[in-house]
Amino acid sequence: MRILITGVNGFIGKYLRNHFQGGHEIYSITRTSNESLCSENDYVIDLSDVNGVKEKFENNIFKQKIDVIIHCAAVLTNIDNKDITVFHKNNSITESMIHIASVTNTTRIINISTIGVYPNISGTYNEQSAIEPSVNHECLYGLSKVCSEELFKFYLKDKMQVINIRLGQVYGLGMRKDRIFSIMKNELLRDNIITVFGKGERISNFISIDYFIEKIKGILQNDEIQGTFNLGEKNLSYYNLAEIIIKEFGNSSSKIRLSEKGIRSKVIIDSSKINNL
């Protein structure tokens, strides 16, 4: 199978490329190169430059049909970032991918979206739940992902299978340092304590990178899957998450410090739709 993976310098994209390159013909796109990307199938392309992408793909640079695209590339944000260019750049990336998917005659596109499309308000959310990313700190990222889901369906649904994956918080070795799992782990290793805000009551959905890879393998093996799916592994309180991190990286004297400050919403993600498949 010929698989194109975007964003292979990122945490998820890198794992996908490393896992699948042994059994499949892997092509990759990244905005910046590094020493690990040195094969003739690795391409340095700024997907936010729509005109540049269209010019480059005028004659399909891959020279042959791509069977599946796994689209991970995105401009991420954080709590303090309200720069509207995050939204615009991600929409440009989506436009570029619509063009690439069309000219490469791709059969399927797996678009990595986020559970951040749902509001950070206590409740249980399935694929039919209300979309409201404006309630979240990472609103611009979640909003751009809503747009990508709809744009891929609008432009590509009659040409190929479109699969949108609303992903929980992914954790594993090599993940970003500003993610909650890394923040807790680093504090533990530094101070032998984990500070949990909101008295640890907040609940969110977490998914290990290995579990995610196994689910993507299952999707690739099922030719009939298409549509939008939540994908998570465990709905955990942040107190439970701290306990898990201490069990793996701490010792008998490691402690959890509860803080009154912080979010206490209990957001339960229902992943039964994809699990039932």
C-alpha positions as CSV (number, residue, x, y, z in Angstrom):
1,M,0.0,0.0,0.0
2,R,1.3,3.5,-0.9
3,I,0.7,5.8,2.1
4,L,1.3,9.5,2.3
5,I,1.7,10.9,5.8
6,T,1.8,14.6,6.4
7,G,3.4,16.3,9.5
8,V,6.1,13.6,10.0
9,N,8.2,15.8,12.1
10,G,5.4,16.0,14.6
11,F,4.8,13.5,17.5
12,I,2.0,11.5,15.8
13,G,3.3,11.7,12.3
14,K,6.7,10.5,13.3
15,Y,5.3,7.4,15.0
16,L,3.1,6.6,12.0
17,R,6.0,6.9,9.6
18,N,8.3,4.7,11.7
19,H,5.6,2.1,12.3
20,F,4.3,1.7,8.7
21,Q,7.5,2.2,6.6
22,G,8.5,-1.5,7.0
23,G,5.4,-3.0,5.4
24,H,4.2,-0.2,3.1
25,E,5.6,2.2,0.6
26,I,5.6,5.4,2.6
27,Y,5.7,9.0,1.3
28,S,6.0,11.9,3.7
29,I,5.5,15.7,3.7
30,T,7.0,18.0,6.3
31,R,7.5,21.7,6.5
32,T,11.1,21.4,7.6
33,S,13.6,18.6,7.0
34,N,15.9,16.7,9.5
35,E,18.5,13.9,9.4
36,S,15.9,11.2,9.7
37,L,14.1,12.4,6.5
38,C,16.5,11.5,3.8
39,S,14.8,9.2,1.4
40,E,13.6,10.1,-2.1
41,N,10.0,9.7,-0.8
42,D,10.4,12.5,1.8
43,Y,9.3,16.0,0.6
44,V,9.8,19.3,2.3
45,I,6.7,21.3,1.5
46,D,5.0,24.2,3.3
47,L,1.3,23.1,3.1
48,S,0.1,26.6,4.2
49,D,1.5,28.0,0.9
50,V,-1.5,27.0,-1.3
51,N,-0.2,28.5,-4.5
52,G,3.2,26.9,-4.0
53,V,1.6,23.5,-3.4
54,K,-0.6,23.8,-6.5
55,E,2.5,24.7,-8.6
56,K,4.5,21.8,-7.2
57,F,1.7,19.3,-7.7
58,E,0.8,20.4,-11.2
59,N,2.2,17.1,-12.5
60,N,1.8,15.0,-9.4
61,I,5.3,14.8,-7.9
62,F,4.7,11.3,-6.6
63,K,4.5,10.0,-10.2
64,Q,2.0,7.3,-9.1
65,K,-1.3,6.8,-7.3
66,I,-1.3,7.3,-3.5
67,D,-3.7,4.7,-1.9
68,V,-4.2,6.4,1.5
69,I,-3.4,9.8,2.9
70,I,-3.0,10.1,6.7
71,H,-3.1,13.9,7.3
72,C,-1.5,15.0,10.6
73,A,0.0,18.3,9.7
74,A,-1.4,21.3,11.5
75,V,-0.4,24.5,13.3
76,L,-1.0,23.9,17.0
77,T,-1.8,26.5,19.6
78,N,-1.7,26.9,23.4
79,I,-3.7,28.5,26.2
80,D,-2.2,32.0,25.6
81,N,-2.3,32.0,21.8
82,K,-5.2,33.9,20.3
83,D,-3.4,34.7,17.1
84,I,-6.0,34.4,14.3
85,T,-3.2,33.3,11.8
86,V,-3.4,29.8,13.5
87,F,-6.9,29.5,12.1
88,H,-6.0,30.9,8.7
89,K,-2.9,28.7,8.3
90,N,-4.7,25.5,9.1
91,N,-7.4,26.4,6.6
92,S,-4.7,26.9,4.0
93,I,-3.2,23.5,4.9
94,T,-6.7,22.0,4.4
95,E,-7.0,23.6,1.0
96,S,-3.6,22.3,0.0
97,M,-4.5,18.8,1.1
98,I,-7.8,18.9,-0.9
99,H,-5.7,19.7,-4.0
100,I,-3.1,17.0,-3.3
101,A,-5.8,14.3,-2.6
102,S,-7.5,15.2,-5.9
103,V,-4.4,15.1,-8.2
104,T,-3.0,12.0,-6.6
105,N,-6.2,10.0,-7.2
106,T,-6.2,8.9,-3.6
107,T,-8.7,6.3,-2.5
108,R,-9.0,7.3,1.2
109,I,-8.0,10.3,3.3
110,I,-7.7,9.9,7.1
111,N,-7.9,13.4,8.6
112,I,-6.6,13.7,12.2
113,S,-9.0,16.0,13.9
114,T,-9.5,16.6,17.7
115,I,-12.0,16.2,20.5
116,G,-11.3,19.9,21.0
117,V,-14.2,20.5,18.6
118,Y,-16.5,19.8,21.6
119,P,-17.0,22.4,24.3
120,N,-15.0,22.0,27.5
121,I,-18.2,21.6,29.5
122,S,-19.2,18.6,31.6
123,G,-21.1,16.0,29.7
124,T,-20.8,13.0,27.4
125,Y,-19.9,13.6,23.8
126,N,-20.4,11.4,20.8
127,E,-20.2,12.2,17.1
128,Q,-23.7,13.8,17.0
129,S,-23.0,16.1,20.0
130,A,-22.9,19.9,19.6
131,I,-19.8,21.4,18.2
132,E,-18.6,24.4,20.2
133,P,-14.8,25.0,20.3
134,S,-15.2,28.6,21.4
135,V,-15.5,27.4,25.0
136,N,-12.0,25.9,24.8
137,H,-8.6,27.5,25.4
138,E,-7.4,26.1,22.0
139,C,-10.4,27.4,20.2
140,L,-8.6,28.5,17.0
141,Y,-7.2,25.0,16.6
142,G,-10.5,23.2,17.3
143,L,-12.4,25.6,15.0
144,S,-9.9,25.0,12.2
145,K,-10.4,21.3,12.6
146,V,-14.1,21.6,12.4
147,C,-13.6,23.5,9.1
148,S,-11.2,20.8,7.8
149,E,-13.7,18.0,8.5
150,E,-16.4,19.8,6.6
151,L,-14.2,20.9,3.7
152,F,-12.8,17.5,3.2
153,K,-16.3,16.0,3.1
154,F,-17.6,18.8,0.8
155,Y,-14.9,18.6,-1.8
156,L,-13.8,15.0,-1.6
157,K,-16.7,12.8,-0.5
158,D,-17.7,12.0,-4.1
159,K,-14.1,11.2,-5.1
160,M,-12.8,9.1,-2.2
161,Q,-13.5,7.8,1.3
162,V,-13.2,10.6,3.9
163,I,-12.4,9.5,7.5
164,N,-12.3,12.2,10.2
165,I,-10.7,11.1,13.5
166,R,-11.5,13.3,16.5
167,L,-8.6,12.3,18.7
168,G,-8.2,12.4,22.4
169,Q,-5.1,13.7,24.2
170,V,-2.3,11.5,22.8
171,Y,0.7,10.7,25.1
172,G,3.9,8.7,24.7
173,L,7.7,9.1,24.5
174,G,8.7,12.2,22.4
175,M,5.4,14.1,22.9
176,R,5.3,17.9,23.3
177,K,6.6,19.3,26.5
178,D,3.5,21.6,26.9
179,R,1.0,18.7,27.0
180,I,-0.5,17.8,30.4
181,F,1.1,14.4,30.5
182,S,4.6,15.9,30.0
183,I,4.0,18.7,32.4
184,M,3.0,16.3,35.2
185,K,5.9,13.9,34.4
186,N,8.5,16.7,34.3
187,E,7.3,18.1,37.7
188,L,7.5,14.7,39.2
189,L,11.0,14.0,38.0
190,R,12.1,17.4,39.1
191,D,10.4,17.8,42.5
192,N,8.9,14.3,43.2
193,I,5.5,15.9,43.3
194,I,2.7,16.5,40.9
195,T,0.4,19.6,41.2
196,V,-3.1,18.8,40.0
197,F,-5.4,21.8,39.5
198,G,-9.1,21.9,40.0
199,K,-8.5,19.5,42.9
200,G,-8.0,16.8,40.3
201,E,-11.7,16.6,39.5
202,R,-11.3,17.5,35.8
203,I,-11.9,14.6,33.4
204,S,-10.7,14.3,29.9
205,N,-9.9,11.6,27.3
206,F,-6.4,10.2,26.9
207,I,-5.0,7.8,24.4
208,S,-1.5,6.2,24.3
209,I,0.4,6.5,21.0
210,D,0.6,2.7,20.8
211,Y,-3.2,2.4,21.1
212,F,-3.7,5.1,18.4
213,I,-1.3,3.2,16.0
214,E,-3.3,0.0,16.5
215,K,-6.6,1.7,15.7
216,I,-5.1,3.3,12.5
217,K,-4.0,-0.2,11.5
218,G,-7.5,-1.4,11.9
219,I,-8.9,1.4,9.8
220,L,-6.4,0.7,7.0
221,Q,-7.5,-3.0,7.1
222,N,-11.2,-2.1,6.8
223,D,-12.0,-0.8,3.3
224,E,-15.6,0.2,4.2
225,I,-14.9,2.6,7.1
226,Q,-15.7,6.2,6.4
227,G,-17.2,9.1,8.2
228,T,-16.4,10.9,11.5
229,F,-15.3,9.1,14.6
230,N,-14.2,9.9,18.2
231,L,-11.0,8.0,19.0
232,G,-9.9,7.8,22.6
233,E,-8.7,5.1,25.1
234,K,-9.6,6.2,28.6
235,N,-11.7,9.0,30.2
236,L,-9.5,9.9,33.2
237,S,-9.7,12.4,36.0
238,Y,-6.5,14.5,36.2
239,Y,-6.0,13.0,39.7
240,N,-6.1,9.5,38.1
241,L,-3.6,10.6,35.5
242,A,-1.2,11.8,38.1
243,E,-1.5,8.4,39.9
244,I,-0.7,6.6,36.7
245,I,2.4,8.8,36.0
246,I,3.6,8.3,39.6
247,K,3.1,4.5,39.3
248,E,5.3,4.5,36.2
249,F,7.9,7.2,36.9
250,G,7.7,7.9,40.7
251,N,8.6,6.2,43.9
252,S,7.1,5.5,47.3
253,S,7.7,9.0,48.5
254,S,6.1,10.7,45.4
255,K,3.1,12.9,46.2
256,I,0.1,14.6,44.6
257,R,-0.6,18.2,45.5
258,L,-4.2,19.4,44.9
259,S,-4.9,23.0,44.0
260,E,-8.3,24.7,44.2
261,K,-7.5,26.7,41.1
262,G,-8.2,25.4,37.6
263,I,-10.9,23.7,35.5
264,R,-13.1,21.0,36.9
265,S,-15.2,20.1,33.9
266,K,-15.9,16.4,33.3
267,V,-15.7,15.8,29.6
268,I,-16.5,12.2,28.7
269,I,-15.7,11.1,25.1
270,D,-17.8,8.3,23.7
271,S,-15.6,6.2,21.3
272,S,-18.0,3.3,21.0
273,K,-18.8,4.1,17.3
274,I,-15.3,3.2,16.1
275,N,-14.7,0.5,18.7
276,N,-17.8,-1.3,17.5
277,L,-16.3,-1.4,14.0
